[in-house]
Amino acid sequence: MSEAPAVVVDLQLAIGESEFDGQPLPASHQLEAWVAAALLAAAEDGALERDASAAAAPYELTVRLVEEAESQGLNRDYRGKDSPTNVLSFPHEPLDLDDFALPPELAARFAEEGDDDSLPLAGMPEGDLDAGEEEGLDGHNSDDVMLASDAMSEADEADVSDAAPSGFSTSGTASSALGSAAPETAAEQALDEQALDEQRFLGDLIISVHVVAREAREQGKSLENHFAHMLVHGTLHLLGYDHIEDDEAERMEALERHVLAGLGIADPYREENH
C-alpha cells in the first residue's frame, strides 16, 4: 500500500449548526483524505494488512457529527463516563462463522424445502438471500436473515478520545461429497462478497462538534486542523491503536504526528498547541 487507499465516509449530521466561530464544518472529501492518510501510515507501521487483491475496494466508515447531549449519552452508556467527549470510536469486529447458526424459523424452512437439491441452500430461492444481504449490509436491518449484529461493548480512553468495539461479519464455503471444492451457490457467493465488504468496513466515529470547536478555540487551533487530528486519532483507534499504556501512547502519538505533519498540520501535542 504505497498510495493512500480509497476511502468512503458516510457522513451523518445530527447537529443544527453548519459552522462554528465563523469556520465551516469539514466536507466529506476532507474527512476521507484525513482517514486515508491515517490508513496509509498504519499500513506502513504494520497495523493494516496490505491486501493487493482487495485494492480496488474502498475502506468505509461512518462519521456522525453530534450535539454534546448525544456524545454524553454514548460516553455514559458505553464507557461509564457521564460527560461529552471529542470523539468516540466504535471499531467493526467480524463474527466467527464457526459460532454462526441460522434462526430456528429459517432452519425449519430449509429442512422443509430440502428435497429439491436444485435450489441453493436446500431450497432457498436465489433472490431471497440477495434481498436480505442488501438490507443487512446497507440498512443493517436486524429483521432480515440476521446475518449481522450491531452490539457494542465498552472500551478504554485516555485524555483525547475513546474506542469501543462493535461489529458483524459472515462468510461461506462449500465442498462436494468427493472432498473437492464444489461450485459456489449464489447464497455462498453473496456471503463471500459480504465478508470482503466487511473486511473493508472500519467502524463508526462519533464526534461532538461543540467539544471539538471549544477545544480548537482554547488551544488556538483552526477548527479544520483540530478536526483532522480527531479523524486521524479516531481512525487509529478503529485499527486497534490505544494510549492506555505509556508505550502504546508513544507509538500512537508518534504516528499521529507523522500523519498530521504530512497534512501540513503542526504537532498537536506540543505544549504551545494546548
C-alpha positions in Angstrom: 0.0 0.0 0.0 2.3 2.7 -1.3 -0.5 5.1 -2.1 -3.3 6.3 0.2 -6.2 3.8 -0.1 -9.6 4.8 -1.3 -12.0 5.8 1.5 -15.7 6.3 1.6 -17.2 8.2 4.5 -20.8 8.0 5.4 -21.2 11.5 6.9 -24.2 11.9 9.3 -25.1 15.3 10.5 -27.1 15.3 13.8 -26.4 19.0 14.6 -28.2 22.3 13.8 -25.2 24.4 13.0 -23.1 24.3 9.9 -20.2 26.4 11.2 -18.5 27.4 14.5 -16.6 30.5 15.3 -17.1 31.5 11.7 -15.4 28.3 10.4 -17.3 25.8 8.3 -17.5 22.1 9.2 -15.3 19.9 7.1 -16.8 18.3 4.0 -16.9 14.6 3.2 -13.9 14.7 0.9 -11.8 16.3 3.6 -12.8 13.6 6.1 -11.9 10.9 3.5 -8.5 12.5 2.9 -7.6 12.6 6.6 -8.8 9.0 7.1 -6.8 7.8 4.0 -3.7 9.5 5.4 -4.1 7.6 8.7 -4.7 4.3 6.9 -1.5 4.7 4.8 0.6 5.5 7.9 -0.9 2.5 9.7 -0.1 0.2 6.8 3.5 1.5 6.8 3.5 0.8 10.6 2.3 -2.8 10.0 -1.1 -2.4 11.6 -3.1 -2.6 8.4 -2.9 -5.6 6.1 -1.6 -4.8 2.6 -4.1 -6.8 0.6 -3.5 -6.2 -3.1 -6.4 -8.4 -4.1 -8.8 -6.0 -2.5 -7.0 -2.9 -3.5 -9.9 -1.7 -5.7 -12.4 -1.8 -2.8 -12.6 1.3 -0.7 -12.4 1.3 3.1 -15.6 2.5 4.6 -16.6 4.1 7.9 -19.4 6.2 9.3 -18.6 9.7 10.8 -21.5 11.1 12.8 -21.4 14.7 14.0 -23.5 15.1 17.1 -24.6 17.5 19.8 -23.0 17.3 23.2 -26.1 15.5 24.7 -25.7 12.6 22.3 -22.0 12.3 22.9 -22.6 12.4 26.6 -25.2 9.7 26.4 -23.0 7.3 24.4 -20.0 8.0 26.6 -22.1 7.3 29.7 -23.8 4.2 28.3 -20.7 2.5 26.8 -17.9 3.8 28.9 -19.4 4.8 32.2 -18.3 8.4 31.9 -21.2 10.9 32.2 -19.7 13.7 30.1 -19.4 14.6 26.4 -16.1 13.9 24.7 -14.5 14.9 21.5 -14.5 11.6 19.6 -15.8 8.1 20.3 -14.5 5.2 18.2 -16.6 2.0 17.6 -14.4 -0.5 15.7 -16.0 -3.1 13.5 -15.3 -6.6 14.6 -16.3 -9.6 12.4 -18.1 -12.5 13.9 -16.7 -16.0 13.8 -18.8 -18.1 11.5 -17.9 -21.2 13.5 -20.4 -19.9 16.0 -23.0 -18.9 13.4 -26.4 -20.6 13.4 -29.5 -19.8 11.3 -32.5 -18.6 13.3 -34.9 -21.6 14.0 -37.6 -20.4 11.6 -35.1 -20.3 8.7 -33.6 -23.6 9.6 -37.1 -25.2 9.6 -37.8 -23.6 6.3 -34.7 -25.1 4.7 -35.5 -28.5 6.2 -39.0 -28.5 4.7 -37.6 -27.5 1.2 -34.6 -29.7 1.4 -36.0 -32.3 -1.0 -35.3 -30.1 -4.0 -31.5 -30.3 -4.5 -31.6 -27.9 -7.4 -32.1 -24.9 -5.2 -29.2 -23.3 -3.3 -29.1 -23.8 0.5 -31.5 -26.7 0.2 -34.4 -24.9 -1.3 -33.9 -21.2 -0.8 -34.6 -19.2 -4.0 -31.6 -17.3 -5.0 -33.3 -13.9 -4.9 -34.3 -14.3 -1.2 -30.8 -14.1 0.2 -29.7 -11.4 -2.2 -32.5 -9.2 -0.9 -31.7 -10.0 2.7 -28.0 -9.3 2.1 -28.7 -5.9 0.6 -30.7 -4.9 3.6 -28.3 -6.4 6.0 -25.2 -4.6 4.5 -26.7 -1.3 3.6 -29.5 -0.8 6.1 -28.3 -3.0 8.9 -31.8 -4.2 9.3 -31.9 -6.7 12.1 -35.2 -8.1 10.8 -33.6 -9.6 7.7 -32.0 -13.1 7.9 -30.0 -11.9 11.0 -26.6 -12.2 9.4 -25.5 -9.1 11.3 -25.1 -7.9 14.9 -24.6 -4.3 16.0 -23.8 -5.0 19.6 -21.3 -2.5 21.0 -19.2 -3.1 24.1 -17.2 -0.9 26.5 -13.6 0.2 25.7 -10.9 2.5 27.1 -9.9 6.1 26.8 -7.1 8.5 27.8 -7.4 12.3 27.5 -8.0 12.7 23.8 -10.6 10.2 22.6 -12.3 6.8 23.2 -12.7 3.5 21.5 -15.4 0.9 21.9 -15.9 -2.2 19.7 -18.9 -3.3 17.7 -19.3 -5.4 14.6 -20.7 -8.1 12.4 -19.5 -10.4 9.7 -20.2 -13.7 7.9 -18.5 -15.9 5.2 -19.3 -19.1 3.5 -17.6 -22.2 2.0 -18.7 -25.4 0.2 -17.3 -28.8 -0.7 -18.6 -31.8 -2.6 -19.1 -35.4 -1.4 -15.8 -36.3 -3.1 -14.0 -33.8 -1.0 -13.1 -31.4 -3.8 -14.4 -27.8 -3.9 -17.9 -27.5 -5.3 -19.1 -24.5 -7.3 -20.4 -21.8 -5.0 -24.1 -21.3 -4.9 -25.5 -17.8 -5.2 -26.0 -17.7 -1.5 -22.4 -18.6 -0.8 -21.1 -16.1 -3.3 -23.3 -13.5 -1.5 -21.7 -14.4 1.8 -18.2 -14.2 0.3 -18.9 -10.8 -1.0 -20.3 -9.7 2.3 -17.2 -11.0 4.1 -15.0 -9.0 1.7 -17.1 -5.8 2.2 -16.9 -6.2 6.0 -13.1 -6.6 5.8 -13.1 -3.1 4.4 -15.6 -1.6 6.9 -13.7 0.1 9.7 -16.5 1.1 12.1 -18.0 4.3 13.4 -16.7 7.6 14.7 -19.0 9.8 16.8 -17.7 13.4 17.0 -19.1 16.0 19.3 -18.7 19.2 17.2 -19.2 21.6 20.1 -16.5 19.9 22.1 -14.1 19.9 19.2 -14.8 23.6 18.4 -14.3 24.5 22.0 -11.0 22.7 22.2 -9.8 24.3 19.0 -10.6 27.7 20.3 -9.0 27.1 23.7 -5.8 25.6 22.1 -5.6 28.3 19.4 -6.0 25.9 16.5 -8.2 26.2 13.5 -11.4 24.1 13.5 -10.2 22.3 10.4 -6.8 21.3 11.9 -8.4 20.0 15.1 -11.0 18.1 13.2 -8.2 16.5 11.1 -6.5 15.4 14.4 -9.7 13.9 15.7 -10.3 12.0 12.4 -6.7 10.7 12.4 -6.8 9.8 16.1 -10.2 8.1 15.9 -9.2 6.2 12.8 -6.2 4.8 14.5 -8.4 3.7 17.4 -10.6 1.8 14.8 -7.4 0.0 13.7 -6.6 -1.1 17.3 -4.2 1.6 18.4 -4.7 2.8 22.0 -3.0 5.1 24.6 -3.6 3.3 27.9 -0.1 2.2 28.5 2.9 4.6 28.1 4.5 2.6 25.2 1.1 2.4 23.4 0.6 6.1 23.8 4.1 6.9 22.5 3.6 4.8 19.4 0.1 6.2 18.7 1.1 9.8 19.2 4.2 9.4 17.1 2.1 8.1 14.2 -0.4 11.0 14.7 2.4 13.5 14.5 3.7 11.8 11.3 0.3 11.8 9.6 -0.5 15.4 10.6 2.9 16.7 9.5 2.2 15.1 6.1 -1.0 17.1 6.0 0.8 20.3 6.9 -0.5 20.5 10.5 1.7 21.2 13.5 2.3 18.7 16.2 -0.9 18.7 18.2 0.9 17.5 21.4 3.3 20.4 21.6 2.8 22.5 24.7 2.2 25.7 22.7 -0.7 24.0 20.9 -2.6 23.3 24.2 
